[in-house]
Amino acid sequence: VCIGGVATLTANITGGSSSITYQWQFSLNNVDFTSIGGANASTFSAPTDATGLTYYRVIIIDPLSDCSDPVSESTFVDVKNDAQVLVTVNNAEVCIDGDATLTAIVTGGSSGISYQWQFSPDNNNYSNISGATDSFFVAPTSIADTSYYRVVVTDLQSDCSDPVSVSTMVMVNEDATVEASLNNPEVCINGNATLLATVTGGSSGLLYQWQSSTDGVTYFNIGGATSSTFGAPTTSSGMKYYRVVITDPNSECSDPISQPTLVTVNEDATVFVSVENAEVCIGGSSLLTAVVTGGSNAITFAWESSTDNVSYAPIPGATNDTYNAPSASVGLTYYRVVVTDINSDCSDPTSAFATVNVLADPDIDIVVNNPEVCIDGDATLTASVSGGSSNFTYQWQFSTDNMNFSN
């Protein structure tokens, strides 16, 4: 029985006289018995106000001549606390087809208790699970869902309570998948390249491990890189691949690996300008080219010009790595290019100046010291050039008829 229950012992007598009397006795060890004061009826209600195992027997006294005084065999009454039940689960979170076994742990109560497991999709309305009458229950895990379970304990003995456990949640998840994203695939030295692992599915107990590779084939764990984010080192230039390995320790959960992500760390950009034809005549072609070393693939160009090498102005539309300098009018113009590198921690260098000198077309006059001489006389012709560049050459020609000239 449980505390406060009814345990009534009854002496069943066969034979003897009509003058017999009763004496009930108790014992805590089933050896040493003590008479119970006032317990002289054929029935005895055992006390049940405290827990414990007590043995009882009854002595029959028959006063008539030559009648025996038999002693019954002992009978025990076990008084227990009301049953209490606690439910444990080996895996509160599993992936599909994982093992989630719930176990009812009962303290107190009698040896005659029974179990009934119940289910609820919302932790409010519970219904019995057919056939789930053992002390344990294996939750179904074939579908991703969250379910709640509890167990009802029924104790049929006298005054014993029928406790209901608190609810226990079992979460069934899809297997985890992971993708790695990167804020800046290209940076300059000391730039910010932060990778982020985005996980769908899996349990709340999954773990992260970032790995690196120089060839995209062989990967090594990065010490301490166990968060969902990882800041790639950018203290030296080079290319490195990164990926993240997910470990999900829960039952039947997969351990996915993200796709590799490349981080390129560049030296800061430097730029100089090369000139094809620094001197041209009006209408000539002079091509300026920005030669960049370092920097990222995201650089932009902005050409500027100046007539005094002091005040520079942007040239509208001149945003390529080459620029054709105008040559419609005579004059010396200074040019430079401004490089903008939008990636993290990259510098924006400005080139040194380059000049383009547009000259008027050359004009040539010939003077001769002696237009007429005798044989072996001195006739020296001198070419006087104005305009043109500093790179011209001479080629004299002659003609006997002032029409057909040859070198």
C-alpha positions in Angstrom: 0.0 0.0 0.0 1.0 3.7 -0.2 1.0 6.0 2.8 -2.6 6.3 4.2 -3.7 3.2 2.4 -5.8 0.4 3.9 -4.1 -2.9 4.7 -6.5 -5.3 6.6 -5.2 -8.6 7.9 -7.8 -11.4 8.6 -7.3 -14.5 10.6 -9.1 -17.5 9.0 -9.5 -20.3 11.5 -10.6 -23.8 11.0 -11.3 -26.1 14.0 -11.0 -25.1 17.7 -13.6 -24.1 20.1 -16.0 -21.2 20.2 -14.0 -19.7 23.1 -10.8 -18.8 21.2 -9.1 -15.4 21.5 -6.7 -13.5 19.1 -3.4 -11.7 19.7 -1.8 -9.9 16.7 1.9 -9.4 16.7 4.4 -7.5 14.6 8.1 -7.8 13.7 10.6 -5.7 11.7 12.9 -8.7 11.0 10.4 -11.6 10.8 12.2 -13.2 13.8 11.4 -11.2 16.9 7.7 -10.5 17.3 6.0 -8.2 19.7 2.3 -8.3 20.7 0.2 -5.3 19.6 -1.8 -3.8 22.4 -5.6 -4.0 21.8 -5.2 -6.1 18.6 -7.4 -9.0 19.7 -10.0 -9.3 17.0 -10.1 -11.6 14.0 -9.0 -8.7 11.8 -6.3 -6.1 12.2 -5.8 -2.9 10.3 -2.1 -2.4 9.9 -0.8 1.2 10.4 0.1 2.9 7.1 1.2 6.4 8.2 4.9 5.7 7.7 6.9 3.9 5.0 8.5 0.6 5.7 8.2 -3.2 5.6 6.5 -4.8 8.7 5.7 -8.5 9.4 2.5 -9.6 11.1 1.2 -12.8 12.6 -1.7 -13.8 14.9 -1.6 -16.2 17.9 -4.8 -18.1 18.7 -5.5 -19.0 22.3 -8.1 -21.8 22.9 -8.7 -22.2 26.7 -10.6 -25.5 26.4 -9.0 -28.8 27.6 -6.4 -30.2 25.3 -6.9 -27.5 22.6 -3.8 -26.2 20.8 -2.8 -22.5 20.5 -1.6 -22.2 16.9 0.5 -19.3 15.5 -0.1 -18.2 11.9 2.6 -17.8 9.4 3.9 -14.3 9.1 2.5 -11.9 6.5 4.2 -8.6 5.5 2.7 -5.2 4.7 5.0 -2.9 2.7 4.0 0.8 3.0 5.6 3.0 0.3 5.6 6.6 -0.7 3.4 7.5 -3.6 5.0 6.9 -6.9 6.8 9.7 -8.7 7.9 9.4 -12.3 10.7 11.1 -14.3 11.3 10.7 -18.0 14.8 10.7 -19.5 15.6 10.6 -23.2 18.9 9.5 -24.6 18.8 11.9 -27.6 16.4 14.9 -27.4 17.5 16.0 -30.8 18.1 13.5 -33.6 18.2 13.5 -37.4 15.8 11.4 -39.5 16.0 7.7 -38.5 17.9 8.5 -35.4 17.5 6.8 -32.0 15.3 8.7 -29.4 14.5 6.3 -26.6 12.5 7.7 -23.6 12.7 5.9 -20.2 10.4 6.2 -17.3 12.2 6.3 -13.9 9.8 5.6 -11.1 10.5 6.1 -7.4 8.1 5.0 -4.7 4.8 3.3 -5.5 4.1 -0.4 -5.4 5.3 -3.3 -7.5 2.1 -3.4 -9.4 2.4 -0.2 -11.4 1.7 0.0 -15.1 2.7 2.5 -17.8 0.9 4.3 -20.7 2.9 6.6 -23.0 1.2 9.6 -24.5 1.9 11.9 -27.4 1.2 15.5 -28.3 2.2 17.7 -31.3 1.8 20.9 -29.3 2.4 20.0 -25.6 -1.3 20.7 -24.9 -3.5 17.9 -26.1 -2.2 14.4 -25.3 -3.4 11.0 -26.6 -2.4 7.5 -25.7 0.0 5.7 -27.9 -1.3 2.3 -28.8 0.8 -0.5 -27.4 3.2 1.8 -25.6 2.9 0.3 -22.1 6.6 -0.5 -21.2 8.8 1.5 -19.0 10.5 2.8 -22.1 9.4 4.1 -25.5 11.2 4.5 -28.8 10.0 7.6 -30.5 9.4 7.5 -34.2 11.9 9.6 -36.2 11.1 9.0 -39.8 9.8 12.5 -40.4 11.4 15.9 -39.4 9.2 17.3 -36.7 9.0 18.3 -33.0 6.9 16.1 -30.7 6.1 15.9 -27.0 5.8 12.8 -24.9 4.8 11.9 -21.4 4.0 8.7 -19.4 1.0 8.0 -17.1 1.8 5.6 -14.3 -1.1 3.7 -12.8 -0.7 2.2 -9.3 -3.6 0.0 -8.4 -2.7 -0.5 -4.7 -4.5 1.2 -1.9 -4.3 5.0 -1.7 -1.5 5.1 -4.3 -1.4 8.0 -6.6 -1.2 7.7 -10.4 1.5 10.3 -11.4 1.9 11.8 -14.8 5.4 12.8 -15.9 6.4 16.2 -17.2 6.5 16.4 -20.9 9.7 15.6 -22.8 10.4 17.1 -26.3 11.9 15.1 -29.1 13.1 17.1 -32.1 13.7 15.3 -35.4 15.8 17.4 -37.8 16.8 17.1 -41.5 20.4 16.4 -42.0 22.6 19.5 -41.9 23.8 21.2 -45.0 26.3 24.0 -45.0 27.4 26.8 -47.3 30.4 29.1 -46.8 30.2 32.8 -47.9 32.8 35.5 -48.0 32.5 39.2 -47.7 35.6 40.1 -49.7 37.2 37.4 -52.0 40.0 39.8 -52.8 41.7 42.1 -50.3 45.0 43.8 -49.8 47.4 43.1 -47.0 45.7 43.6 -43.6 42.3 43.7 -45.3 39.1 42.1 -43.9 38.2 38.7 -45.4 35.5 37.1 -43.1 34.0 33.7 -44.0 30.5 32.8 -42.7 29.1 29.2 -42.4 25.3 29.1 -43.1 23.8 25.8 -41.8 20.3 24.5 -42.6 19.0 21.5 -40.8 21.0 19.6 -38.2 20.8 19.8 -34.4 21.6 22.6 -32.0 24.7 20.6 -30.9 26.6 20.8 -34.1 30.2 21.9 -34.2 32.3 23.9 -36.6 35.9 23.4 -37.8 37.4 25.6 -40.5 40.1 24.2 -42.7 42.6 25.8 -45.1 44.5 24.6 -48.2 47.0 26.1 -50.6 46.0 23.9 -53.5 42.3 23.3 -53.0 43.0 19.5 -52.6 44.7 18.8 -49.2 43.1 20.6 -46.3 44.3 21.1 -42.7 42.4 22.1 -39.6 42.9 25.7 -38.4 43.6 25.7 -34.6 40.9 27.5 -32.7 38.7 28.2 -35.8 35.5 26.6 -34.4 32.9 29.3 -34.7 30.4 29.9 -37.4 32.6 32.8 -38.7 36.3 32.9 -39.5 38.5 35.8 -40.3 41.1 34.7 -42.8 44.7 35.9 -42.1 45.7 38.7 -44.5 49.2 39.7 -43.3 50.9 38.4 -46.4 50.0 38.2 -50.1 48.9 35.0 -51.7 45.9 32.7 -52.4 44.4 30.2 -50.0 41.3 28.0 -50.0 39.0 27.7 -47.0 36.1 25.3 -46.1 34.2 24.4 -43.0 33.5 20.9 -41.7 30.3 20.4 -39.6 30.2 17.7 -37.0 26.7 16.9 -35.7 27.1 14.4 -32.8 23.4 13.6 -32.5 22.0 10.2 -33.7 22.0 9.6 -37.4 23.1 13.1 -38.3 25.4 13.8 -41.2 28.7 15.8 -41.0 28.6 18.0 -44.2 31.6 19.9 -45.6 31.1 23.2 -47.4 32.3 24.0 -50.9 35.9 25.6 -51.0 36.1 29.4 -51.0 39.2 31.2 -52.4 40.7 34.2 -50.6 43.2 36.3 -52.6 45.5 38.7 -50.7 47.2 41.2 -52.9 50.0 43.7 -52.4 48.8 47.3 -52.5 48.6 48.6 -56.0 51.3 50.8 -57.6 51.0 52.6 -60.9 53.1 54.4 -63.5 52.3 55.8 -66.9 54.0 54.9 -70.1 53.7 57.1 -73.2 53.8 56.0 -76.8 54.9 59.2 -78.6 55.6 61.8 -76.0 56.1 64.3 -78.9 53.7 64.5 -81.8 52.6 67.0 -84.4 49.1 68.3 -84.7 46.8 65.4 -85.4 49.3 62.8 -84.2 48.6 59.9 -82.0 49.9 59.7 -78.4 48.8 56.8 -76.3 49.2 56.8 -72.5 49.0 53.5 -70.6 48.5 52.9 -66.9 50.8 50.0 -65.8 49.6 48.6 -62.5 51.3 46.1 -60.2 49.5 44.6 -57.2 46.0 45.5 -56.2 42.8 43.6 -56.9 40.8 42.9 -60.0 38.3 45.6 -59.0 40.5 48.7 -59.6 39.2 51.6 -61.6 41.0 54.4 -63.4 40.5 58.2 -63.6 42.9 60.2 -65.9 43.7 63.8 -65.0 45.4 66.6 -67.0 47.3 69.8 -66.2 49.0 72.6 -68.1 51.2 73.6 -65.2 51.8 70.3 -63.3 50.2 71.9 -60.3 46.5 72.0 -60.7 45.0 68.8 -62.2 41.5 68.3 -63.4 39.6 65.0 -64.2 39.2 64.2 -67.9 35.5 63.4 -68.5 35.1 59.8 -69.7 38.8 58.9 -69.3 38.3 55.8 -67.1 40.1 53.0 -69.0 43.7 51.9 -68.4 44.7 53.7 -71.6 44.1 57.2 -72.8 44.6 58.8 -76.2 45.9 62.3 -75.6 44.3 65.0 -77.8 46.6 66.6 -80.4 44.4 69.2 -82.1 46.4 72.2 -80.8 50.0 73.0 -80.0 51.1 72.8 -76.4 52.7 70.8 -73.5 50.2 68.9 -71.3 50.9 66.9 -68.1 48.9 63.7 -67.5 48.5 61.4 -64.5 46.1 58.6 -63.6 44.4 58.0 -60.2 43.8 54.3 -59.4 40.9 53.4 -57.0 40.9 49.9 -55.5 37.6 49.3 -53.7 38.6 46.1 -51.9 39.4 46.0 -48.2 42.4 47.9 -47.0 43.7 48.5 -50.5 45.5 51.8 -51.3 44.4 54.2 -54.1 47.7 55.3 -55.7 48.3 58.2 -58.1 50.9 57.9 -60.8 53.8 60.3 -61.4 53.1 62.7 -64.3 53.8 62.1 -67.9 54.0 64.8 -70.6 52.7 65.0 -74.2 54.1 67.8 -76.3 52.0 68.7 -79.4 54.1 70.5 -82.0 53.3 72.4 -85.1 54.3 70.6 -88.3 57.9 71.3 -89.3 58.7 74.0 -91.9 62.0 73.8 -93.8 64.1 76.4 -95.7 67.3 75.8 -97.7 70.0 78.3 -98.1 73.1 78.0 -100.3 76.3 79.9 -99.9 77.1 80.0 -103.6 74.3 79.3 -106.1 76.8 79.4 -108.9 80.4 78.1 -108.8 83.1 76.9 -111.2 84.3 73.3 -111.2 85.5 72.3 -107.8 84.0 75.4 -106.3 82.2 75.4 -102.8 78.5 75.1 -102.9 77.1 74.3 -99.4 73.4 73.9 -98.8 72.0 74.3 -95.3 68.5 73.2 -94.2 66.9 75.4 -91.6 63.9 73.7 -89.8 61.2 75.4 -87.7 58.5 73.5 -85.9 58.3 69.7 -85.7 59.7 67.5 -83.0 63.2 66.8 -81.8 63.3 63.4 -83.5 63.4 64.4 -87.2 66.1 63.1 -89.7 67.4 64.5 -93.0 67.6 63.1 -96.4 68.9 65.2 -99.3 67.6 64.7 -102.8 68.7 66.2 -106.2 67.1 66.6 -109.6 68.5 67.8 -113.0 65.2 69.1 -114.1 63.5 70.3 -110.8 60.9 67.6 -111.4 62.3 64.2 -110.8 64.2 64.0 -107.5 66.2 61.1 -106.1 67.9 60.5 -102.8 
